[in-house]
Amino acid sequence: MSASVRSRRAWGWHPLTDEWATRIVADAAVRPGELVLDIGAGHGSLTAELVERGARVIAVELHPARARHLHRRFSARPVTVVQADALSVRLPRHPFRVIASPPYAITSPLLRLLLAPSSRLTAADLVLQRAAVRRYADGPPAGSGPAGRGRWGRRWRVQAGRPLPRRAFRPSPGVDSAVLVVRRR
């Protein structure tokens, strides 16, 4: 096993293949000019596809080397690279969407952040661990969860989207994944 594969596994980082990034962005039906956050952008497989579809992208990446790679790769494109922890990033003040494959470990706090009453989020397509997608798509119990009003309140429609096989990532993770589809009602 190469050193880079061992390093990625040590970080718990499993980047999406370009083929699957294309499918996820196509499913999301991004429109030209939309502002999209790619949280956990990695090397930019989702970012590249979003730019091809005319989106304005904010690529959030914590790892310094990957953030530098994104700066170089997208220097002439409508991409703003933010090197930061995803949970500390100030969300846009204007309507935005999220299409991302964030670290699975931040699923719950990320959803709380994105679905907060003050958020201007309009839609999200998040690649998450399949068990988490099932749990959130069924809706949190009344009075709990990111929306705070149970069953996502009246503000959000949350459902399971496309399942992703383990081969959708390189290296393959040890868990199954799927897309959590969130839409403002």
C-alpha positions as CSV (number, residue, x, y, z in Angstrom):
1,M,0.0,0.0,0.0
2,S,1.4,3.4,-0.9
3,A,2.2,6.1,1.7
4,S,-0.5,8.4,0.3
5,V,-3.2,5.7,0.6
6,R,-2.1,5.0,4.2
7,S,-2.2,8.7,5.0
8,R,-5.7,9.2,3.6
9,R,-6.9,6.2,5.6
10,A,-5.3,7.7,8.7
11,W,-7.2,10.9,8.2
12,G,-10.4,9.0,7.4
13,W,-10.4,10.7,4.0
14,H,-12.0,8.9,1.1
15,P,-12.3,11.3,-1.9
16,L,-15.1,10.8,-4.4
17,T,-14.2,9.6,-7.9
18,D,-14.9,12.1,-10.7
19,E,-17.5,9.8,-12.2
20,W,-19.5,9.8,-9.0
21,A,-19.0,13.5,-8.4
22,T,-20.6,14.1,-11.9
23,R,-23.6,11.9,-10.9
24,I,-24.2,13.7,-7.6
25,V,-24.0,17.2,-9.1
26,A,-26.3,16.1,-12.0
27,D,-28.8,14.8,-9.5
28,A,-28.7,18.1,-7.6
29,A,-29.8,20.1,-10.8
30,V,-27.5,23.0,-10.1
31,R,-28.3,26.2,-12.1
32,P,-25.8,28.6,-13.5
33,G,-25.0,31.4,-11.2
34,E,-26.0,29.6,-8.0
35,L,-23.8,30.0,-4.9
36,V,-22.7,26.5,-3.7
37,L,-20.6,25.5,-0.7
38,D,-18.5,22.4,-1.2
39,I,-17.6,21.4,2.4
40,G,-14.6,19.1,2.7
41,A,-13.7,19.9,-0.9
42,G,-10.5,17.7,-0.9
43,H,-9.0,17.8,-4.4
44,G,-12.1,19.3,-5.9
45,S,-14.0,16.5,-7.7
46,L,-17.3,18.1,-6.8
47,T,-16.0,21.6,-7.1
48,A,-14.9,20.9,-10.7
49,E,-18.3,19.6,-11.7
50,L,-20.1,22.5,-10.0
51,V,-17.9,25.0,-11.9
52,E,-18.7,23.2,-15.2
53,R,-22.4,23.7,-14.5
54,G,-21.9,27.4,-14.0
55,A,-22.1,27.6,-10.2
56,R,-20.1,30.1,-8.1
57,V,-18.3,27.9,-5.5
58,I,-17.0,28.3,-2.0
59,A,-14.7,25.3,-1.5
60,V,-14.1,24.7,2.2
61,E,-11.1,22.5,3.1
62,L,-9.3,22.2,6.4
63,H,-6.1,20.4,5.3
64,P,-3.5,22.9,4.2
65,A,-2.0,20.9,1.3
66,R,-5.4,20.2,-0.2
67,A,-6.4,23.9,0.2
68,R,-3.3,24.9,-1.6
69,H,-4.1,22.4,-4.4
70,L,-7.6,23.8,-4.7
71,H,-6.2,27.4,-5.0
72,R,-3.9,26.3,-7.8
73,R,-6.4,24.2,-9.6
74,F,-9.2,26.8,-9.6
75,S,-7.3,30.0,-9.6
76,A,-8.9,31.2,-12.9
77,R,-12.4,29.9,-12.1
78,P,-15.3,31.3,-10.0
79,V,-14.1,29.4,-6.9
80,T,-13.3,30.9,-3.5
81,V,-11.1,28.5,-1.4
82,V,-11.5,28.8,2.4
83,Q,-9.0,26.9,4.5
84,A,-11.0,26.4,7.7
85,D,-12.8,23.9,9.8
86,A,-16.3,23.5,8.2
87,L,-18.0,24.1,11.5
88,S,-16.4,27.5,12.0
89,V,-17.1,28.9,8.6
90,R,-19.5,31.8,8.5
91,L,-22.3,30.9,6.2
92,P,-23.2,33.2,3.3
93,R,-25.7,36.0,4.0
94,H,-27.3,35.4,0.7
95,P,-29.3,32.3,-0.4
96,F,-26.9,29.3,-1.0
97,R,-26.9,25.6,-1.5
98,V,-24.5,22.9,-0.3
99,I,-23.3,20.1,-2.4
100,A,-20.6,18.3,-0.5
101,S,-18.9,15.1,0.8
102,P,-18.1,16.4,4.3
103,P,-16.2,14.3,7.0
104,Y,-18.7,11.8,8.4
105,A,-17.6,12.7,11.9
106,I,-19.2,16.2,11.7
107,T,-22.6,15.1,10.3
108,S,-24.8,16.1,13.3
109,P,-23.2,19.5,14.1
110,L,-23.0,20.3,10.4
111,L,-26.7,19.7,9.9
112,R,-27.5,21.8,13.0
113,L,-25.4,24.6,11.5
114,L,-27.0,24.4,8.0
115,L,-30.6,24.0,9.2
116,A,-30.5,26.7,11.9
117,P,-33.3,29.2,11.6
118,S,-30.9,32.0,10.7
119,S,-29.3,30.0,7.8
120,R,-30.0,31.1,4.2
121,L,-29.6,27.6,3.0
122,T,-32.1,26.7,0.2
123,A,-30.9,23.1,-0.6
124,A,-28.3,20.6,0.3
125,D,-27.0,17.3,-1.2
126,L,-24.7,15.7,1.3
127,V,-22.7,12.5,0.9
128,L,-22.9,10.9,4.3
129,Q,-22.7,7.5,5.9
130,R,-25.7,5.5,4.7
131,A,-26.9,4.8,8.3
132,A,-26.9,8.5,9.1
133,V,-28.9,9.2,5.9
134,R,-31.5,6.7,6.9
135,R,-31.7,8.2,10.4
136,Y,-32.0,11.8,9.2
137,A,-34.3,11.0,6.3
138,D,-36.7,9.4,8.7
139,G,-36.6,12.6,10.7
140,P,-35.4,13.2,14.2
141,P,-37.8,12.5,17.1
142,A,-40.1,15.4,18.1
143,G,-38.2,18.2,19.9
144,S,-34.7,17.0,18.9
145,G,-32.4,17.2,16.0
146,P,-31.0,20.0,13.9
147,A,-34.3,21.6,13.1
148,G,-35.4,21.7,16.7
149,R,-39.1,21.2,16.0
150,G,-39.1,17.5,15.3
151,R,-39.6,15.8,12.0
152,W,-37.6,18.7,10.6
153,G,-40.3,21.2,11.4
154,R,-42.2,22.8,8.5
155,R,-39.1,24.3,7.0
156,W,-37.3,21.3,5.5
157,R,-38.0,18.2,3.4
158,V,-35.3,15.7,4.1
159,Q,-35.0,12.4,2.2
160,A,-32.6,9.7,1.2
161,G,-31.1,10.2,-2.3
162,R,-28.7,8.1,-4.4
163,P,-26.9,5.3,-2.7
164,L,-23.1,5.3,-3.4
165,P,-21.2,2.1,-3.6
166,R,-17.9,1.9,-1.8
167,R,-16.1,2.0,-5.2
168,A,-17.4,5.6,-5.6
169,F,-14.4,6.6,-3.4
170,R,-10.6,6.0,-3.6
171,P,-9.7,4.4,-1.4
172,S,-12.9,2.7,-0.6
173,P,-14.3,3.4,2.9
174,G,-15.4,0.6,5.3
175,V,-19.0,1.9,5.4
176,D,-21.8,2.4,2.9
177,S,-22.7,5.9,1.8
178,A,-25.7,7.8,0.3
179,V,-26.8,11.3,-0.5
180,L,-29.0,13.1,2.0
181,V,-31.2,15.4,0.1
182,V,-32.5,18.5,1.9
183,R,-34.9,21.0,0.4
184,R,-36.5,24.1,1.9
185,R,-40.3,23.8,1.8
